[in-house]
Structure formats: C-alpha cells, structure tokens
Amino acid sequence: MIEDDLELAQIITEYLASQDIEVTNTDSPYNGLSMLNLKNYELVILDLTLPEIDGLEVIPKIREKSDIPIIISSARDDILDKVMGLERGADDYLPKPYNPRELQARIKAILKRIGGTEKKKEEEKKSDFILKEDDMQIIFKDESLNLTLAEYDILRLLIQRNGAVIAREDFIYTSDHIEDDSSLKNIDVMISRIRTKIAKIDDSKTYIKSVRGIGYQLV
C-alpha cells in the first residue's frame, strides 16, 4: 500500500491482517516503486495525493514494469481523476472515506479474478460470453444479445473486469452512452433488462450478481 496518511494506513493494515491479508505500507511513492522490484506483491493500494509525485503519475510507472492489480484509494472526488486513473491502468477506484470491509471485498474479488490457477484458466476458456468490440456485439452461448448501446457498455465492462465487483458509478463514468447525470437507479433498471435478455437464452442461473451496497459482478 502506498499511503501517506499513516493513521489510515494502520487502520487498514490491522483490519486486513485480521482477515488474513498481509499489508506492507510505505508513504513514499518512489520507495513503493522500488519495493515492487524487490518482492512479488499481489496487489497495490494506491493513494493519489502523495508527496514527491502525484498518484496518477505513479500508475504508468508501475505499468512499465508490472501488470499487478491496482486499487486507487483516494479522497479526491473529481470524476476526471477517477477516469484518468482507470485509463492509465488502475483496476478499481475506491473513494475515501470507506469501510475497510468494502476494500477487503474488492481485494478478494480482484485476486480471485487473476488467481492464475489452472482451474481458473480453464473457467476463462469456457466463458459463456464472447465480446466482439469491433462489431459492438456480445455473443452469449452462440447467440447474439440484442442490446442497446448503454446495455452493451454495461455488459462489456462486466466481461472485461471478469468477476471484479463494479460500482454503479463506474458504469456511468466509463460509458459513452449513459448520461453523466443518470441516477444509480437507471443502472439497476438496465442491469435488469440485460438479465432478462440473458435469461431468454439461459435462465438456469443469474449471471450478473448484485453486491449489496456496491454494484454488480459477472459470475
């Protein structure tokens, strides 16, 4: 974790330790970059407002050497910061203040997604969804889903994040076809419509899971 609020870092470290997640913290972004060369960490929790260099500049420096998952943890609520962070290679964005339990849930979701085991790789090969971005189509079990542009953007993000929990706000910020002032309720409605279209092909299970208080994930 790269976090210069030492009190917050201690709270997060102690809570995650109680959940069997070991955290090493540094308040220096340059020290954090050096640490990535010395040890194989599983994930980076990155603040944006840091001494020496802004967190948004740290992300591409990490990406030059590693594809390690990055969760941004920041009190900055500017939408542009969030968009830039995700575009530069971050995997998730968690605005402060937040409950450490939510951070734990996001960490576990990301680590599960990139687990790297043979079983996981086999599951990915057998994915029921095929994303065809050039044609803006999504194939589900060999059938093309008839989606609106907004629905396509939502399902595409779920497929791309591959099991990660996605906040409702993220669907709005990353879509070109959802108005920025859309309510979170509109996202719920569109998710419901996507579920209905999927169920017409296969209603044996719910492929899009609701994560209470956060958003949705593809299962």
N, C-alpha and C positions, 0 to 999 in steps of 0.2 A: 504494500500500500504506500502510495506517495501522498502524504497528507501533512500539512504544516500546523494544523490545529491539534496539538499534542493531547489535549484533554479528550477531544472527539476520537482521536486515534486509539487512545487507551480504552475508551468505552467499546469501540468496535472490536478491537483486538480481544478484549476479555469476553465479550459476548460470543464472538465466533469461536474462540477457544472452547467455550462451554458446549459448542455444537460440533466439536472435533474438526474445526477448520483452523489451521495454524496460520498466523499472520505475522509478517515481518514489515515493520513500518520505517520509513525514512521521511524527513521533512525537506530533503533536498532532491529536486528532480534529476540533477546530474549524478548524484550518488545512486539514485534509483536506476538510472540507465546503466551505470557501471555494475550494479548488483545483478542485472539481467545477464551480464556476461559471465558471472561467476557461479550462478546456480540456476537450475531448471525450475522456475516457478510455474504454477499452473494458471495464474490469473493476476491481473493488475487492477487495483482500485486506485483511480487517479483523480485528485482534486485539480481544479483549473486555476484557481488563484494561488499561485505558488511564488516563492522567492526565486530569483535568478532567471527564470524563464516561465512563460505562460504555459499552462497545461495543454492548450490547443497545439502549441509547438512541440510538446513532448510526444504527442501521438505519432506523427510521422517519423520521429527519431526511433521510437520503439518499432514501428512497422518496417524500418530499414533493416532490422536485424531479427525480427521475430513476428510470428502470427499469433502470439499469445493473446487470449481474450482480454479486453479492456472494458472495465465498467467506470464511467465517469461519475464521480460523486462531488456535486458542486452546489453552492448556494446561489450561483448566478442563474437567474431565471430568464435571461434573454433567449428567445427562440433561436436566434442566429447562432449563439454559442452551441446550443444543442444540435442544430443541423450540421454545423461545421465539424463538431466532434464526431458525429456519426459518419459524415462524408470522409473524414480523414482516417477512419479505420476503427473507431470505437465500436464495441458490440452492444453497449447499453448506456443509458443516461439516467442517473438517479438524483433528483433534486433534493437538496437539504432544506429543512430537516426531514428525516425519515426514520422509520422504525428499523432497528437493526435486523429484525425478523424479515423485513422485505429484502434487505441486502442479502441475507442468507438465502432466501428463496431464489433470487436472481443468480447468485453464485452457483447454487446447486443445479439450476436449470441449464446454465451455460456449460458447466463442467460435464453434465450428463450428455449434452448435445455433442461435445467434442471429445467424448470419452476415449475414442481411438481403439476400443477393443474389437476383436474380430466379429463379435456378435453385433456390435453397433454398426460396423461397416456393412455387414450383411443386411441389417434392417434398412440402412440407407439405400442399398442397391434395390431393395424391394419396395421402395416408396410408391405409394398409390398415385402420387401427383407428379406430373411432368410439366415443367414450366417452359413455355416457348415464348421468350421475351420478344423476339423479332416479329412474331405474329400477334403478340399480346394475347396469347391463348394459354389456358391451363387445361391439361388433359387429366381426367380422373378416371382411373380404371378403363383406359382406352376410349373414353368418351369425352368430347369437348364440353366444358361447362359454359353455359350461356350467361356470362357475367356482364354487368355494367362496368364502365371504366373504374368507378370508385371501388366496386366489389373486387375487380381484378387487382387493383393496387393493394387492397387489404389482404387478399389470399396470397398474392405474390410475396408480400413481406413475411407472412407466416411461414411460407415454404422456405424462403431464403434464410430465415433465422432458425429453421429446423429444430423446433422443440423449445426454443427460448420463450420465456414469458414476455409478451409485448404489451406495454401500457397503451391504453386507449388513445392518449395524446400522441403517441408515436405514429399511429395510423394517419392522423391528421397532418402532422408535420412532414411526413415522408411521401405523401400523396400529392400528385399534381391535379387530382380530380375531386378533392374534398376541400371545401372552403375552410380557411383558417379559423373562421368563427363558428364552425359547426359544433354542435353540442356533443358531449360524450354519448348521450342517448342515441344520437344518429348513428354512431358507430355500432352500438348494440343492435339497432334495427338492421343495419347492413350485414352484420355477422349472422343474425337470424335468417336473413334471406339467403346468404351463402350456404348455411347449414341445410336449409330446405332444398336447395338445388343439388347439394351433395347427396342428401337423403333420397332423392328421386332415383339415384343410381345405386346407392348402397345405404340402407338405413339400419345396418346391423350394429353400428356404434356411432358415437358422437366424435367426429374427427377434430373439431375445434372445441377445446376445453376452456371454460370460464375459470379464471383465477381471481377469487374474491378480493375486491379492493384494488386490483392492479389492472388486469386486462385479460388477454387470451393467449393460448398457445396451441400449436398443432400437435396432436398426439397420434 
